[in-house]
Amino acid sequence: MKSRVDWSADVHQAMRAAGIAQVAYVPDSGLADIIRKCASDEDMRTISLTTEQEGVGLTCGAWLGGQRAALLMQSSGVGNCINALSMVKACGFPFLAIVTMRGMWGEFNPWQVPMGQASAATLQLANVIVHQVDRAEDVGETVAAGAHLAFDSSVGVAVLISQRIIGAKAFMVSK
């Protein structure tokens, strides 16, 4: 069941408060509300990507150019970022990712399960600090804390938003 709390508004507000100026994303329905809020925000530039690993380079480049950026992605994209995340650790770049989880609560798509189950451990092995959120009312506060940690300590942080919060997708299969 999808949460009734407007956690996407809380995420957008936390990103604004953290001074995020660039928001990279691969289009996804679980992130659609956040993407729309960021796209309509005159102080944020949204950049649509073809693959999540591009977003790691974009966030690092934004930092070098004097701006803060965040990467929005679904858990299935975490695996695409692993090699690029070595740049975050090696160069001491701050990195903030907001990850909507799949492959867990009520998942219908077997292709989402492997990376959904492995995302937290995979990110931790890549030296990214992981904050998992299971309650919608905690999402904004967790994103704010993650942004402070990332940008104040120059480390990689990923906030993983539970599938229980975003809601399980359901597709009809005709027979």
C-alpha positions as CSV (number, residue, x, y, z in Angstrom):
1,M,0.0,0.0,0.0
2,K,1.4,3.4,-1.0
3,S,1.9,5.9,1.8
4,R,-0.5,8.8,2.3
5,V,2.3,11.1,3.5
6,D,3.6,13.3,0.6
7,W,7.2,12.2,1.1
8,S,8.2,13.5,-2.3
9,A,7.4,17.1,-1.1
10,D,9.5,16.4,2.0
11,V,12.4,15.2,-0.2
12,H,12.1,18.2,-2.5
13,Q,12.1,20.6,0.6
14,A,15.2,18.8,2.1
15,M,17.0,19.1,-1.3
16,R,16.2,22.8,-1.5
17,A,17.4,23.3,2.1
18,A,20.6,21.5,1.3
19,G,21.2,23.8,-1.7
20,I,20.9,21.2,-4.4
21,A,21.1,22.9,-7.7
22,Q,21.3,20.0,-10.1
23,V,19.2,16.9,-10.0
24,A,20.1,13.9,-12.2
25,Y,17.7,11.1,-12.8
26,V,16.7,8.2,-15.0
27,P,13.0,8.5,-15.6
28,D,11.0,6.3,-13.2
29,S,7.4,6.4,-12.0
30,G,8.4,5.9,-8.3
31,L,10.4,9.1,-8.6
32,A,8.0,11.0,-10.8
33,D,6.6,13.3,-8.2
34,I,10.1,14.4,-7.0
35,I,11.3,14.9,-10.5
36,R,8.2,17.1,-11.3
37,K,8.8,19.2,-8.2
38,C,12.5,19.6,-9.0
39,A,11.7,20.4,-12.6
40,S,9.3,23.2,-11.6
41,D,11.7,24.6,-9.1
42,E,13.5,27.7,-10.6
43,D,16.5,27.1,-8.4
44,M,17.1,23.5,-9.6
45,R,18.1,22.1,-12.9
46,T,16.9,18.6,-13.8
47,I,19.0,16.4,-16.1
48,S,17.6,13.2,-17.6
49,L,20.1,10.5,-18.0
50,T,20.3,7.4,-20.1
51,T,22.0,5.4,-17.4
52,E,22.6,6.0,-13.7
53,Q,26.4,5.8,-13.8
54,E,26.3,9.1,-15.8
55,G,24.8,10.7,-12.7
56,V,27.8,9.9,-10.6
57,G,30.1,11.9,-12.9
58,L,27.5,14.6,-13.1
59,T,27.3,15.0,-9.3
60,C,31.1,15.1,-9.1
61,G,31.4,17.6,-11.9
62,A,28.7,19.8,-10.3
63,W,30.8,19.9,-7.1
64,L,33.9,20.9,-9.0
65,G,31.9,23.6,-10.7
66,G,30.7,25.0,-7.3
67,Q,27.2,23.4,-7.2
68,R,25.6,20.7,-5.2
69,A,23.8,17.9,-7.1
70,A,21.9,14.7,-6.3
71,L,21.2,11.6,-8.2
72,L,17.7,10.1,-8.1
73,M,17.4,6.4,-9.1
74,Q,15.6,3.2,-8.7
75,S,17.4,0.3,-6.9
76,S,17.9,-1.5,-10.2
77,G,20.2,1.3,-11.3
78,V,22.6,0.9,-8.3
79,G,24.5,-1.9,-10.0
80,N,25.2,0.5,-13.0
81,C,27.0,2.9,-10.7
82,I,29.6,0.7,-9.0
83,N,32.7,1.5,-11.1
84,A,31.8,5.2,-11.2
85,L,31.4,5.3,-7.4
86,S,35.2,4.6,-7.0
87,M,35.7,8.3,-8.1
88,V,33.6,9.5,-5.1
89,K,35.8,7.7,-2.6
90,A,39.2,8.3,-4.4
91,C,38.6,12.0,-4.9
92,G,36.7,12.8,-1.8
93,F,33.6,14.1,-3.6
94,P,30.4,14.5,-1.7
95,F,27.7,12.3,-3.3
96,L,24.0,12.1,-2.5
97,A,21.7,9.5,-4.0
98,I,18.0,9.1,-3.4
99,V,17.1,5.5,-4.3
100,T,13.5,4.2,-4.6
101,M,13.6,0.5,-3.8
102,R,12.2,-2.3,-5.9
103,G,12.4,-6.1,-5.6
104,M,11.0,-6.2,-2.1
105,W,7.6,-5.4,-0.8
106,G,4.9,-6.8,-3.1
107,E,7.2,-6.9,-6.2
108,F,5.7,-8.4,-9.3
109,N,8.8,-8.2,-11.6
110,P,11.4,-10.9,-11.0
111,W,14.0,-8.8,-12.8
112,Q,13.8,-6.2,-10.0
113,V,14.5,-8.7,-7.2
114,P,18.3,-9.3,-7.4
115,M,19.4,-5.6,-7.3
116,G,16.6,-4.7,-4.9
117,Q,17.8,-7.2,-2.4
118,A,21.5,-6.4,-3.0
119,S,21.4,-2.5,-3.2
120,A,22.3,-1.6,0.4
121,A,25.2,-4.1,0.7
122,T,26.4,-3.2,-2.8
123,L,26.5,0.5,-2.0
124,Q,28.2,-0.2,1.3
125,L,30.9,-2.2,-0.4
126,A,31.4,0.8,-2.7
127,N,32.1,3.0,0.5
128,V,28.7,4.7,0.3
129,I,26.9,5.3,3.6
130,V,23.4,3.9,3.5
131,H,20.3,5.3,5.3
132,Q,17.3,3.1,4.8
133,V,13.8,4.6,5.3
134,D,10.7,2.5,6.0
135,R,8.3,5.2,7.2
136,A,7.1,8.0,4.9
137,E,7.1,10.5,7.7
138,D,10.9,9.9,8.1
139,V,11.9,10.4,4.4
140,G,12.4,14.2,4.4
141,E,14.4,14.2,7.7
142,T,16.6,11.3,6.4
143,V,17.3,13.0,3.1
144,A,18.2,16.2,5.0
145,A,20.6,14.3,7.3
146,G,22.1,12.4,4.4
147,A,22.7,15.7,2.5
148,H,24.4,17.2,5.5
149,L,26.6,14.2,5.9
150,A,27.5,14.0,2.2
151,F,28.2,17.7,1.7
152,D,29.7,18.5,5.1
153,S,32.0,15.4,5.3
154,S,32.7,14.8,1.5
155,V,31.4,11.3,1.6
156,G,29.0,9.2,-0.5
157,V,25.5,8.8,1.0
158,A,22.5,7.0,-0.3
159,V,19.0,7.2,1.1
160,L,17.0,4.1,0.3
161,I,13.3,4.6,0.3
162,S,11.4,1.4,1.0
163,Q,9.1,-0.1,-1.6
164,R,6.5,-0.1,1.1
165,I,6.5,3.8,1.0
166,I,6.5,4.2,-2.8
167,G,4.0,1.4,-3.3
168,A,4.3,-1.8,-5.2
169,K,3.8,-1.5,-8.9
170,A,1.2,-3.7,-10.5
171,F,0.8,-4.4,-14.2
172,M,-1.9,-6.4,-15.8
173,V,-0.9,-9.2,-18.0
174,S,-3.4,-10.1,-20.7
175,K,-3.8,-13.8,-21.6
